[in-house]
Amino acid sequence: MAHDTSQVAGLKQAIMQRANTLAEEHIKQGQATRSRIMDDAREKVQLMEQKELLAAKENAERHFHRRVQANEIKLQAEMDRNRWGLVQSVMDQVLQSVEELAANTEEYDPVFRRLLKQAAQMIGSDQLVAQVNERDRNHYQAKWQELVREETGVEVELSEEHCSCSGGVKLFNADRSIQVNNTFEGLVERRNDALMQVIFERLFATVPSVGVNTHG
């Protein structure tokens, strides 16, 4: 009987030891699982923070590039306005120069004669009509026939209608179906593109464009 009691006690002790061992193993497994979960959570948090930081950086860079692009476009537009203003200023000086030329009779007369002769040759008719401004009409009226004979060799009527121009001549054939505008304004208008090109080349040949190199 005592032997049986001893065996039962031993069995109970073995069971308790086994239970303690299993409990410790479960506790260790639980701690290990908890550590893995915490590590995974920390890693996920770090990844989320990195993604948020990366997204914030990308947004900041996009915002910066947009601001740079906007400022470059604004600066380019301002430079274009300034350049156009300079070009217009030079064009105004060109027109002022031809007006000053027209006011100088000695220098203007040979120019006027060349413009008249050239226009007559371009039309190629024996009967022409010339239109000039009021100043030139008053100046050339008395010697018109002599001037026409020397420069054109054809009949050119001096119109009583004044030309709204600073100098030069408008020449028509008899029925006015053909016209050559050899006024200073007409010459400038016909050569406007070439004048603009020359002005741009002279003014801005060594000035680089700002350019907009950000398009995203």
LOVO-481287 format. One record per atom (N, C-alpha, C): residue in three letters; atom name; y, x, z. Coordinates in steps of 0.02 Angstrom, whole numbers, plus 50000, padded with zeros to 5 digits. Layout:
N
ATOM   aa  at      v      u      w
ATOM  ALA  CA      Y      X      Z
...
END
This chain:
216
ATOM   aa  at      v      u      w
ATOM  MET   N  49940  50042  50000
ATOM  MET  CA  50000  50000  50000
ATOM  MET   C  50063  50043  50000
ATOM  ALA   N  50062  50093  50040
ATOM  ALA  CA  50119  50140  50043
ATOM  ALA   C  50126  50176  49977
ATOM  HIS   N  50070  50189  49946
ATOM  HIS  CA  50072  50222  49880
ATOM  HIS   C  50105  50178  49829
ATOM  ASP   N  50090  50113  49830
ATOM  ASP  CA  50119  50066  49781
ATOM  ASP   C  50194  50062  49791
ATOM  THR   N  50214  50060  49854
ATOM  THR  CA  50286  50056  49869
ATOM  THR   C  50323  50117  49844
ATOM  SER   N  50291  50173  49851
ATOM  SER  CA  50322  50236  49827
ATOM  SER   C  50329  50236  49752
ATOM  GLN   N  50278  50209  49718
ATOM  GLN  CA  50281  50206  49645
ATOM  GLN   C  50338  50159  49622
ATOM  VAL   N  50344  50103  49656
ATOM  VAL  CA  50398  50054  49638
ATOM  VAL   C  50466  50086  49648
ATOM  ALA   N  50472  50121  49705
ATOM  ALA  CA  50537  50153  49719
ATOM  ALA   C  50552  50206  49666
ATOM  GLY   N  50501  50243  49646
ATOM  GLY  CA  50511  50294  49595
ATOM  GLY   C  50531  50264  49529
ATOM  LEU   N  50497  50207  49514
ATOM  LEU  CA  50513  50173  49450
ATOM  LEU   C  50585  50148  49450
ATOM  LYS   N  50604  50120  49510
ATOM  LYS  CA  50674  50096  49514
ATOM  LYS   C  50723  50153  49505
ATOM  GLN   N  50706  50209  49536
ATOM  GLN  CA  50751  50267  49530
ATOM  GLN   C  50756  50292  49458
ATOM  ALA   N  50698  50291  49425
ATOM  ALA  CA  50697  50314  49355
ATOM  ALA   C  50738  50267  49311
ATOM  ILE   N  50730  50201  49327
ATOM  ILE  CA  50768  50152  49288
ATOM  ILE   C  50843  50161  49299
ATOM  MET   N  50863  50173  49362
ATOM  MET  CA  50933  50182  49377
ATOM  MET   C  50961  50244  49343
ATOM  GLN   N  50921  50298  49345
ATOM  GLN  CA  50942  50360  49312
ATOM  GLN   C  50951  50349  49237
ATOM  ARG   N  50900  50312  49210
ATOM  ARG  CA  50904  50298  49137
ATOM  ARG   C  50965  50255  49122
ATOM  ALA   N  50977  50207  49165
ATOM  ALA  CA  51035  50163  49156
ATOM  ALA   C  51100  50202  49160
ATOM  ASN   N  51103  50248  49209
ATOM  ASN  CA  51163  50289  49216
ATOM  ASN   C  51173  50334  49154
ATOM  THR   N  51115  50361  49132
ATOM  THR  CA  51119  50405  49072
ATOM  THR   C  51145  50366  49012
ATOM  LEU   N  51115  50305  49001
ATOM  LEU  CA  51137  50263  48945
ATOM  LEU   C  51210  50243  48953
ATOM  ALA   N  51229  50228  49014
ATOM  ALA  CA  51299  50208  49026
ATOM  ALA   C  51346  50265  49008
ATOM  GLU   N  51327  50327  49031
ATOM  GLU  CA  51369  50384  49016
ATOM  GLU   C  51373  50397  48941
ATOM  GLU   N  51315  50388  48908
ATOM  GLU  CA  51315  50397  48834
ATOM  GLU   C  51360  50345  48801
ATOM  HIS   N  51355  50282  48823
ATOM  HIS  CA  51397  50230  48794
ATOM  HIS   C  51471  50244  48808
ATOM  ILE   N  51484  50269  48870
ATOM  ILE  CA  51553  50285  48886
ATOM  ILE   C  51579  50340  48841
ATOM  LYS   N  51537  50393  48832
ATOM  LYS  CA  51557  50448  48789
ATOM  LYS   C  51567  50424  48717
ATOM  GLN   N  51518  50382  48694
ATOM  GLN  CA  51525  50355  48626
ATOM  GLN   C  51589  50313  48620
ATOM  GLY   N  51601  50273  48672
ATOM  GLY  CA  51662  50232  48671
ATOM  GLY   C  51724  50274  48670
ATOM  GLN   N  51724  50328  48710
ATOM  GLN  CA  51782  50373  48711
ATOM  GLN   C  51790  50408  48643
ATOM  ALA   N  51732  50428  48614
ATOM  ALA  CA  51735  50461  48548
ATOM  ALA   C  51762  50412  48496
ATOM  THR   N  51736  50349  48499
ATOM  THR  CA  51759  50298  48452
ATOM  THR   C  51834  50284  48461
ATOM  ARG   N  51853  50281  48526
ATOM  ARG  CA  51925  50270  48540
ATOM  ARG   C  51967  50327  48513
ATOM  SER   N  51943  50388  48522
ATOM  SER  CA  51980  50446  48497
ATOM  SER   C  51986  50444  48422
ATOM  ARG   N  51929  50425  48388
ATOM  ARG  CA  51933  50420  48315
ATOM  ARG   C  51982  50366  48293
ATOM  ILE   N  51979  50309  48328
ATOM  ILE  CA  52025  50254  48311
ATOM  ILE   C  52098  50276  48321
ATOM  MET   N  52110  50310  48377
ATOM  MET  CA  52178  50334  48391
ATOM  MET   C  52200  50386  48340
ATOM  ASP   N  52153  50430  48323
ATOM  ASP  CA  52169  50481  48272
ATOM  ASP   C  52184  50448  48205
ATOM  ASP   N  52142  50399  48186
ATOM  ASP  CA  52154  50363  48123
ATOM  ASP   C  52221  50327  48125
ATOM  ALA   N  52235  50295  48183
ATOM  ALA  CA  52298  50259  48189
ATOM  ALA   C  52358  50306  48182
ATOM  ARG   N  52353  50364  48218
ATOM  ARG  CA  52407  50413  48213
ATOM  ARG   C  52415  50438  48141
ATOM  GLU   N  52359  50450  48108
ATOM  GLU  CA  52361  50474  48039
ATOM  GLU   C  52394  50423  47993
ATOM  LYS   N  52374  50358  48005
ATOM  LYS  CA  52403  50304  47964
ATOM  LYS   C  52478  50298  47977
ATOM  VAL   N  52497  50304  48041
ATOM  VAL  CA  52568  50301  48058
ATOM  VAL   C  52606  50358  48024
ATOM  GLN   N  52576  50418  48027
ATOM  GLN  CA  52607  50476  47995
ATOM  GLN   C  52614  50466  47919
ATOM  LEU   N  52560  50438  47888
ATOM  LEU  CA  52562  50425  47816
ATOM  LEU   C  52616  50374  47800
ATOM  MET   N  52620  50321  47842
ATOM  MET  CA  52672  50270  47831
ATOM  MET   C  52742  50300  47839
ATOM  GLU   N  52749  50343  47890
ATOM  GLU  CA  52814  50375  47899
ATOM  GLU   C  52831  50420  47840
ATOM  GLN   N  52781  50457  47817
ATOM  GLN  CA  52793  50501  47759
ATOM  GLN   C  52811  50461  47697
ATOM  LYS   N  52774  50403  47687
ATOM  LYS  CA  52790  50361  47629
ATOM  LYS   C  52860  50332  47635
ATOM  GLU   N  52877  50311  47696
ATOM  GLU  CA  52944  50283  47706
ATOM  GLU   C  52997  50336  47695
ATOM  LEU   N  52984  50396  47720
ATOM  LEU  CA  53032  50451  47709
ATOM  LEU   C  53038  50468  47635
ATOM  LEU   N  52980  50470  47601
ATOM  LEU  CA  52980  50485  47529
ATOM  LEU   C  53017  50431  47491
ATOM  ALA   N  53004  50367  47508
ATOM  ALA  CA  53038  50312  47475
ATOM  ALA   C  53113  50314  47488
ATOM  ALA   N  53131  50329  47551
ATOM  ALA  CA  53202  50335  47568
ATOM  ALA   C  53235  50392  47530
ATOM  LYS   N  53198  50448  47524
ATOM  LYS  CA  53225  50505  47486
ATOM  LYS   C  53234  50488  47413
ATOM  GLU   N  53182  50454  47384
ATOM  GLU  CA  53187  50435  47314
ATOM  GLU   C  53245  50386  47303
ATOM  ASN   N  53252  50338  47349
ATOM  ASN  CA  53308  50290  47343
ATOM  ASN   C  53375  50326  47348
ATOM  ALA   N  53378  50374  47395
ATOM  ALA  CA  53441  50412  47403
ATOM  ALA   C  53456  50453  47340
ATOM  GLU   N  53403  50484  47311
ATOM  GLU  CA  53413  50523  47250
ATOM  GLU   C  53435  50479  47192
ATOM  ARG   N  53402  50419  47186
ATOM  ARG  CA  53422  50373  47133
ATOM  ARG   C  53494  50351  47142
ATOM  HIS   N  53512  50336  47204
ATOM  HIS  CA  53581  50315  47218
ATOM  HIS   C  53630  50372  47202
ATOM  PHE   N  53610  50433  47221
ATOM  PHE  CA  53653  50491  47206
ATOM  PHE   C  53661  50501  47131
ATOM  HIS   N  53605  50497  47094
ATOM  HIS  CA  53608  50506  47022
ATOM  HIS   C  53650  50451  46989
ATOM  ARG   N  53643  50390  47015
ATOM  ARG  CA  53684  50335  46987
ATOM  ARG   C  53758  50348  46998
ATOM  ARG   N  53774  50373  47059
ATOM  ARG  CA  53845  50388  47073
ATOM  ARG   C  53870  50445  47030
ATOM  VAL   N  53827  50496  47022
ATOM  VAL  CA  53847  50553  46979
ATOM  VAL   C  53858  50529  46908
ATOM  GLN   N  53811  50488  46883
ATOM  GLN  CA  53816  50462  46815
ATOM  GLN   C  53879  50420  46807
ATOM  ALA   N  53892  50377  46856
ATOM  ALA  CA  53952  50334  46853
ATOM  ALA   C  54015  50377  46853
ATOM  ASN   N  54016  50429  46895
ATOM  ASN  CA  54075  50473  46897
ATOM  ASN   C  54083  50512  46832
ATOM  GLU   N  54027  50534  46803
ATOM  GLU  CA  54031  50571  46740
ATOM  GLU   C  54056  50526  46684
ATOM  ILE   N  54031  50464  46682
ATOM  ILE  CA  54054  50416  46631
ATOM  ILE   C  54128  50402  46640
ATOM  LYS   N  54149  50393  46703
ATOM  LYS  CA  54220  50380  46717
ATOM  LYS   C  54263  50439  46697
ATOM  LEU   N  54239  50500  46714
ATOM  LEU  CA  54276  50560  46696
ATOM  LEU   C  54280  50569  46620
ATOM  GLN   N  54223  50555  46586
ATOM  GLN  CA  54222  50562  46513
ATOM  GLN   C  54271  50512  46481
ATOM  ALA   N  54272  50450  46508
ATOM  ALA  CA  54317  50400  46481
ATOM  ALA   C  54390  50421  46492
ATOM  GLU   N  54404  50449  46551
ATOM  GLU  CA  54472  50472  46565
ATOM  GLU   C  54492  50529  46519
ATOM  MET   N  54445  50576  46508
ATOM  MET  CA  54459  50631  46462
ATOM  MET   C  54470  50606  46391
ATOM  ASP   N  54429  50556  46371
ATOM  ASP  CA  54437  50528  46304
ATOM  ASP   C  54506  50495  46297
ATOM  ARG   N  54527  50459  46349
ATOM  ARG  CA  54594  50428  46347
ATOM  ARG   C  54648  50481  46342
ATOM  ASN   N  54640  50535  46382
ATOM  ASN  CA  54690  50588  46380
ATOM  ASN   C  54692  50622  46312
ATOM  ARG   N  54631  50633  46284
ATOM  ARG  CA  54628  50666  46218
ATOM  ARG   C  54659  50622  46165
ATOM  TRP   N  54644  50557  46168
ATOM  TRP  CA  54673  50512  46119
ATOM  TRP   C  54749  50510  46126
ATOM  GLY   N  54772  50512  46188
ATOM  GLY  CA  54844  50514  46199
ATOM  GLY   C  54876  50576  46168
ATOM  LEU   N  54842  50633  46175
ATOM  LEU  CA  54866  50695  46144
ATOM  LEU   C  54867  50690  46068
ATOM  VAL   N  54813  50661  46041
ATOM  VAL  CA  54809  50653  45968
ATOM  VAL   C  54866  50608  45943
ATOM  GLN   N  54877  50553  45978
ATOM  GLN  CA  54931  50508  45958
ATOM  GLN   C  54998  50542  45963
ATOM  SER   N  55005  50584  46015
ATOM  SER  CA  55068  50621  46023
ATOM  SER   C  55079  50668  45964
ATOM  VAL   N  55025  50702  45943
ATOM  VAL  CA  55031  50747  45885
ATOM  VAL   C  55047  50708  45822
ATOM  MET   N  55014  50649  45813
ATOM  MET  CA  55028  50608  45755
ATOM  MET   C  55101  50585  45755
ATOM  ASP   N  55126  50568  45813
ATOM  ASP  CA  55197  50548  45817
ATOM  ASP   C  55242  50606  45798
ATOM  GLN   N  55222  50667  45817
ATOM  GLN  CA  55261  50725  45799
ATOM  GLN   C  55259  50738  45724
ATOM  VAL   N  55201  50723  45693
ATOM  VAL  CA  55195  50730  45620
ATOM  VAL   C  55243  50683  45585
ATOM  LEU   N  55243  50620  45608
ATOM  LEU  CA  55289  50571  45577
ATOM  LEU   C  55362  50589  45590
ATOM  GLN   N  55375  50615  45649
ATOM  GLN  CA  55444  50636  45663
ATOM  GLN   C  55464  50694  45618
ATOM  SER   N  55417  50738  45604
ATOM  SER  CA  55432  50796  45561
ATOM  SER   C  55448  50774  45490
ATOM  VAL   N  55410  50725  45464
ATOM  VAL  CA  55424  50703  45396
ATOM  VAL   C  55490  50664  45393
ATOM  GLU   N  55506  50630  45447
ATOM  GLU  CA  55571  50595  45450
ATOM  GLU   C  55627  50646  45450
ATOM  GLU   N  55618  50700  45487
ATOM  GLU  CA  55669  50754  45487
ATOM  GLU   C  55674  50786  45418
ATOM  LEU   N  55616  50793  45384
ATOM  LEU  CA  55617  50820  45316
ATOM  LEU   C  55657  50775  45270
ATOM  ALA   N  55645  50710  45276
ATOM  ALA  CA  55680  50662  45232
ATOM  ALA   C  55755  50663  45244
ATOM  ALA   N  55776  50680  45305
ATOM  ALA  CA  55848  50682  45321
ATOM  ALA   C  55881  50745  45295
ATOM  ASN   N  55841  50795  45276
ATOM  ASN  CA  55869  50858  45250
ATOM  ASN   C  55866  50856  45174
ATOM  THR   N  55922  50839  45143
ATOM  THR  CA  55925  50827  45071
ATOM  THR   C  55900  50886  45030
ATOM  GLU   N  55919  50946  45050
ATOM  GLU  CA  55901  51006  45012
ATOM  GLU   C  55825  51016  45010
ATOM  GLU   N  55793  51007  45067
ATOM  GLU  CA  55721  51016  45070
ATOM  GLU   C  55683  50955  45044
ATOM  TYR   N  55713  50896  45052
ATOM  TYR  CA  55678  50834  45034
ATOM  TYR   C  55676  50823  44959
ATOM  ASP   N  55728  50841  44923
ATOM  ASP  CA  55732  50825  44851
ATOM  ASP   C  55673  50851  44811
ATOM  PRO   N  55652  50914  44818
ATOM  PRO  CA  55594  50937  44779
ATOM  PRO   C  55530  50901  44799
ATOM  VAL   N  55524  50882  44862
ATOM  VAL  CA  55465  50845  44885
ATOM  VAL   C  55464  50776  44852
ATOM  PHE   N  55521  50743  44852
ATOM  PHE  CA  55526  50676  44822
ATOM  PHE   C  55509  50680  44748
ATOM  ARG   N  55533  50731  44714
ATOM  ARG  CA  55520  50738  44642
ATOM  ARG   C  55445  50747  44630
ATOM  ARG   N  55412  50788  44670
ATOM  ARG  CA  55340  50798  44661
ATOM  ARG   C  55301  50734  44673
ATOM  LEU   N  55321  50696  44724
ATOM  LEU  CA  55286  50633  44739
ATOM  LEU   C  55294  50583  44682
ATOM  LEU   N  55354  50580  44653
ATOM  LEU  CA  55367  50535  44596
ATOM  LEU   C  55326  50556  44536
ATOM  LYS   N  55326  50620  44521
ATOM  LYS  CA  55289  50646  44463
ATOM  LYS   C  55214  50634  44471
ATOM  GLN   N  55188  50648  44530
ATOM  GLN  CA  55117  50639  44542
ATOM  GLN   C  55097  50566  44534
ATOM  ALA   N  55137  50520  44562
ATOM  ALA  CA  55121  50449  44558
ATOM  ALA   C  55122  50425  44485
ATOM  ALA   N  55171  50448  44446
ATOM  ALA  CA  55175  50429  44375
ATOM  ALA   C  55114  50454  44337
ATOM  GLN   N  55093  50515  44350
ATOM  GLN  CA  55034  50542  44317
ATOM  GLN   C  54971  50503  44336
ATOM  MET   N  54966  50481  44398
ATOM  MET  CA  54907  50444  44421
ATOM  MET   C  54902  50375  44387
ATOM  ILE   N  54960  50342  44376
ATOM  ILE  CA  54959  50276  44344
ATOM  ILE   C  54950  50284  44268
ATOM  GLY   N  54984  50332  44238
ATOM  GLY  CA  54976  50345  44166
ATOM  GLY   C  55001  50290  44121
ATOM  SER   N  55058  50261  44139
ATOM  SER  CA  55088  50208  44098
ATOM  SER   C  55157  50229  44076
ATOM  ASP   N  55181  50200  44020
ATOM  ASP  CA  55247  50218  43994
ATOM  ASP   C  55303  50179  44027
ATOM  GLN   N  55286  50125  44060
ATOM  GLN  CA  55336  50084  44093
ATOM  GLN   C  55316  50074  44166
ATOM  LEU   N  55358  50097  44210
ATOM  LEU  CA  55342  50096  44281
ATOM  LEU   C  55401  50068  44321
ATOM  VAL   N  55386  50049  44382
ATOM  VAL  CA  55437  50024  44429
ATOM  VAL   C  55430  50063  44494
ATOM  ALA   N  55487  50090  44517
ATOM  ALA  CA  55487  50130  44579
ATOM  ALA   C  55522  50093  44635
ATOM  GLN   N  55495  50098  44693
ATOM  GLN  CA  55525  50068  44752
ATOM  GLN   C  55533  50122  44805
ATOM  VAL   N  55594  50130  44830
ATOM  VAL  CA  55610  50182  44880
ATOM  VAL   C  55648  50149  44937
ATOM  ASN   N  55660  50188  44990
ATOM  ASN  CA  55699  50159  45045
ATOM  ASN   C  55773  50156  45027
ATOM  GLU   N  55810  50122  45068
ATOM  GLU  CA  55881  50110  45052
ATOM  GLU   C  55921  50175  45047
ATOM  ARG   N  55907  50222  45090
ATOM  ARG  CA  55943  50285  45089
ATOM  ARG   C  55931  50322  45023
ATOM  ASP   N  55867  50325  45002
ATOM  ASP  CA  55852  50360  44940
ATOM  ASP   C  55879  50323  44879
ATOM  ARG   N  55879  50257  44882
ATOM  ARG  CA  55905  50219  44825
ATOM  ARG   C  55980  50234  44816
ATOM  ASN   N  56016  50235  44871
ATOM  ASN  CA  56087  50250  44867
ATOM  ASN   C  56099  50322  44844
ATOM  HIS   N  56055  50367  44864
ATOM  HIS  CA  56064  50437  44847
ATOM  HIS   C  56046  50451  44774
ATOM  TYR   N  55992  50421  44749
ATOM  TYR  CA  55967  50437  44682
ATOM  TYR   C  55990  50389  44627
ATOM  GLN   N  56021  50334  44645
ATOM  GLN  CA  56036  50282  44595
ATOM  GLN   C  56078  50309  44537
ATOM  ALA   N  56129  50348  44553
ATOM  ALA  CA  56175  50371  44500
ATOM  ALA   C  56141  50420  44453
ATOM  LYS   N  56094  50460  44476
ATOM  LYS  CA  56062  50510  44434
ATOM  LYS   C  55988  50494  44422
ATOM  TRP   N  55971  50430  44429
ATOM  TRP  CA  55901  50410  44424
ATOM  TRP   C  55870  50426  44356
ATOM  GLN   N  55905  50406  44303
ATOM  GLN  CA  55877  50415  44236
ATOM  GLN   C  55866  50488  44220
ATOM  GLU   N  55912  50530  44241
ATOM  GLU  CA  55904  50602  44229
ATOM  GLU   C  55844  50629  44268
ATOM  LEU   N  55837  50608  44331
ATOM  LEU  CA  55782  50630  44373
ATOM  LEU   C  55715  50608  44343
ATOM  VAL   N  55713  50545  44320
ATOM  VAL  CA  55651  50518  44292
ATOM  VAL   C  55632  50555  44228
ATOM  ARG   N  55681  50570  44187
ATOM  ARG  CA  55668  50605  44123
ATOM  ARG   C  55641  50676  44138
ATOM  GLU   N  55670  50708  44188
ATOM  GLU  CA  55649  50777  44204
ATOM  GLU   C  55579  50779  44235
ATOM  GLU   N  55562  50730  44275
ATOM  GLU  CA  55499  50733  44313
ATOM  GLU   C  55441  50695  44281
ATOM  THR   N  55456  50641  44244
ATOM  THR  CA  55400  50599  44220
ATOM  THR   C  55397  50593  44144
ATOM  GLY   N  55454  50593  44111
ATOM  GLY  CA  55454  50586  44038
ATOM  GLY   C  55438  50515  44015
ATOM  VAL   N  55437  50466  44062
ATOM  VAL  CA  55424  50397  44044
ATOM  VAL   C  55479  50354  44074
ATOM  GLU   N  55478  50289  44058
ATOM  GLU  CA  55528  50243  44084
ATOM  GLU   C  55508  50219  44154
ATOM  VAL   N  55552  50231  44201
ATOM  VAL  CA  55539  50210  44270
ATOM  VAL   C  55599  50172  44296
ATOM  GLU   N  55590  50108  44306
ATOM  GLU  CA  55644  50066  44332
ATOM  GLU   C  55650  50075  44408
ATOM  LEU   N  55711  50081  44433
ATOM  LEU  CA  55722  50086  44505
ATOM  LEU   C  55731  50016  44532
ATOM  SER   N  55684  49993  44572
ATOM  SER  CA  55685  49925  44598
ATOM  SER   C  55742  49915  44648
ATOM  GLU   N  55770  49855  44647
ATOM  GLU  CA  55822  49839  44696
ATOM  GLU   C  55791  49825  44765
ATOM  GLU   N  55727  49813  44767
ATOM  GLU  CA  55693  49801  44831
ATOM  GLU   C  55683  49868  44867
ATOM  HIS   N  55700  49867  44930
ATOM  HIS  CA  55694  49928  44970
ATOM  HIS   C  55623  49934  44997
ATOM  CYS   N  55601  49995  45003
ATOM  CYS  CA  55535  50009  45032
ATOM  CYS   C  55544  50025  45106
ATOM  SER   N  55505  49994  45148
ATOM  SER  CA  55509  50007  45220
ATOM  SER   C  55469  50071  45235
ATOM  CYS   N  55500  50127  45224
ATOM  CYS  CA  55467  50191  45234
ATOM  CYS   C  55519  50244  45251
ATOM  SER   N  55495  50300  45277
ATOM  SER  CA  55542  50354  45296
ATOM  SER   C  55559  50399  45237
ATOM  GLY   N  55518  50397  45186
ATOM  GLY  CA  55530  50438  45127
ATOM  GLY   C  55475  50431  45077
ATOM  GLY   N  55485  50461  45017
ATOM  GLY  CA  55435  50455  44965
ATOM  GLY   C  55447  50395  44921
ATOM  VAL   N  55396  50375  44882
ATOM  VAL  CA  55405  50323  44833
ATOM  VAL   C  55342  50282  44824
ATOM  LYS   N  55352  50217  44812
ATOM  LYS  CA  55298  50174  44789
ATOM  LYS   C  55308  50163  44715
ATOM  LEU   N  55256  50174  44675
ATOM  LEU  CA  55263  50167  44603
ATOM  LEU   C  55213  50115  44578
ATOM  PHE   N  55237  50070  44534
ATOM  PHE  CA  55196  50016  44506
ATOM  PHE   C  55197  50021  44430
ATOM  ASN   N  55144  49994  44398
ATOM  ASN  CA  55149  49983  44326
ATOM  ASN   C  55192  49921  44314
ATOM  ALA   N  55204  49903  44252
ATOM  ALA  CA  55252  49850  44235
ATOM  ALA   C  55234  49783  44267
ATOM  ASP   N  55170  49764  44265
ATOM  ASP  CA  55150  49699  44294
ATOM  ASP   C  55128  49705  44367
ATOM  ARG   N  55138  49763  44395
ATOM  ARG  CA  55122  49776  44466
ATOM  ARG   C  55049  49765  44484
ATOM  SER   N  55006  49774  44436
ATOM  SER  CA  54934  49768  44450
ATOM  SER   C  54906  49834  44476
ATOM  ILE   N  54944  49888  44466
ATOM  ILE  CA  54923  49954  44491
ATOM  ILE   C  54980  49981  44534
ATOM  GLN   N  54961  50010  44590
ATOM  GLN  CA  55011  50038  44636
ATOM  GLN   C  54987  50104  44663
ATOM  VAL   N  55033  50151  44667
ATOM  VAL  CA  55020  50215  44701
ATOM  VAL   C  55072  50221  44757
ATOM  ASN   N  55047  50223  44818
ATOM  ASN  CA  55091  50228  44876
ATOM  ASN   C  55100  50301  44895
ATOM  ASN   N  55153  50331  44869
ATOM  ASN  CA  55167  50400  44884
ATOM  ASN   C  55225  50406  44934
ATOM  THR   N  55230  50355  44978
ATOM  THR  CA  55277  50362  45033
ATOM  THR   C  55246  50408  45086
ATOM  PHE   N  55287  50432  45131
ATOM  PHE  CA  55260  50475  45184
ATOM  PHE   C  55208  50437  45225
ATOM  GLU   N  55223  50374  45240
ATOM  GLU  CA  55176  50334  45279
ATOM  GLU   C  55111  50323  45240
ATOM  GLY   N  55117  50312  45175
ATOM  GLY  CA  55057  50303  45134
ATOM  GLY   C  55014  50365  45131
ATOM  LEU   N  55048  50423  45126
ATOM  LEU  CA  55012  50487  45124
ATOM  LEU   C  54975  50499  45190
ATOM  VAL   N  55010  50485  45246
ATOM  VAL  CA  54979  50494  45312
ATOM  VAL   C  54919  50447  45320
ATOM  GLU   N  54928  50385  45298
ATOM  GLU  CA  54873  50337  45304
ATOM  GLU   C  54812  50358  45263
ATOM  ARG   N  54823  50382  45202
ATOM  ARG  CA  54768  50402  45159
ATOM  ARG   C  54732  50464  45187
ATOM  ARG   N  54770  50505  45221
ATOM  ARG  CA  54741  50567  45247
ATOM  ARG   C  54729  50563  45323
ATOM  ASN   N  54728  50502  45348
ATOM  ASN  CA  54723  50493  45421
ATOM  ASN   C  54661  50527  45450
ATOM  ASP   N  54603  50516  45418
ATOM  ASP  CA  54541  50545  45444
ATOM  ASP   C  54543  50621  45444
ATOM  ALA   N  54568  50649  45389
ATOM  ALA  CA  54573  50722  45385
ATOM  ALA   C  54623  50750  45436
ATOM  LEU   N  54678  50714  45445
ATOM  LEU  CA  54728  50735  45495
ATOM  LEU   C  54698  50733  45565
ATOM  MET   N  54663  50678  45580
ATOM  MET  CA  54632  50672  45645
ATOM  MET   C  54582  50728  45658
ATOM  GLN   N  54543  50745  45607
ATOM  GLN  CA  54493  50798  45614
ATOM  GLN   C  54527  50864  45629
ATOM  VAL   N  54580  50879  45591
ATOM  VAL  CA  54616  50942  45602
ATOM  VAL   C  54646  50944  45672
ATOM  ILE   N  54676  50887  45693
ATOM  ILE  CA  54707  50885  45759
ATOM  ILE   C  54655  50896  45814
ATOM  PHE   N  54598  50861  45808
ATOM  PHE  CA  54545  50868  45858
ATOM  PHE   C  54520  50940  45860
ATOM  GLU   N  54510  50970  45801
ATOM  GLU  CA  54485  51038  45798
ATOM  GLU   C  54534  51087  45830
ATOM  ARG   N  54599  51077  45816
ATOM  ARG  CA  54649  51123  45843
ATOM  ARG   C  54658  51113  45919
ATOM  LEU   N  54656  51050  45941
ATOM  LEU  CA  54669  51036  46011
ATOM  LEU   C  54609  51049  46056
ATOM  PHE   N  54549  51032  46031
ATOM  PHE  CA  54491  51030  46075
ATOM  PHE   C  54433  51074  46054
ATOM  ALA   N  54446  51121  46009
ATOM  ALA  CA  54391  51164  45985
ATOM  ALA   C  54359  51203  46041
ATOM  THR   N  54398  51223  46092
ATOM  THR  CA  54371  51264  46146
ATOM  THR   C  54362  51225  46210
ATOM  VAL   N  54370  51158  46207
ATOM  VAL  CA  54363  51116  46267
ATOM  VAL   C  54296  51081  46265
ATOM  PRO   N  54248  51097  46310
ATOM  PRO  CA  54183  51064  46308
ATOM  PRO   C  54187  50993  46332
ATOM  SER   N  54142  50952  46306
ATOM  SER  CA  54137  50882  46329
ATOM  SER   C  54099  50881  46394
ATOM  VAL   N  54117  50834  46439
ATOM  VAL  CA  54083  50829  46503
ATOM  VAL   C  54010  50811  46493
ATOM  GLY   N  53998  50761  46449
ATOM  GLY  CA  53929  50740  46436
ATOM  GLY   C  53899  50705  46494
ATOM  VAL   N  53853  50660  46481
ATOM  VAL  CA  53817  50625  46533
ATOM  VAL   C  53743  50642  46526
ATOM  ASN   N  53718  50684  46572
ATOM  ASN  CA  53650  50708  46565
ATOM  ASN   C  53601  50671  46609
ATOM  THR   N  53623  50618  46641
ATOM  THR  CA  53578  50578  46683
ATOM  THR   C  53574  50508  46655
ATOM  HIS   N  53515  50488  46633
ATOM  HIS  CA  53509  50423  46601
ATOM  HIS   C  53457  50379  46635
ATOM  GLY   N  53429  50401  46691
ATOM  GLY  CA  53376  50363  46723
ATOM  GLY   C  53403  50317  46776
END
